[in-house]
Amino acid sequence: MGSRMMHYCIAALLADELSIKNRSEFMLGGIAPDIHGLMGVPKGVTHFKDTYASGTKEGLN
């Protein structure tokens, strides 16, 4: 839950700073990656990172 709120707050600040016209879609895009649990997929699928068979996680370059 904390992560969703953090993503929402950051998206709201960015929407204001960048004068985003379609705020609703932008806000949805800010929190959508955190629904991976409801989708039944690993977090690595909805976030920009890979999880390897060894269990290590690497950010995408």
C-alpha positions, 0 to 999 in steps of 0.5 A: 500500500505504501508503494502505491501511495508513493507512486500516486504522490509522485505522479501528482507532483509530476502532473502539476509540474509538467502541466499534464493535460490528461491527468486521469490517464497519467495518474493511472499510469503512475499506479498501474504497475503496482497491481501486479499482485492482483494480476497474478504476475511477478513484480518484474513483469510490471516494473522495469527490472529483470529477475534472473533464475539465480534470484538476483535482480538487475535494473535495465540499462 
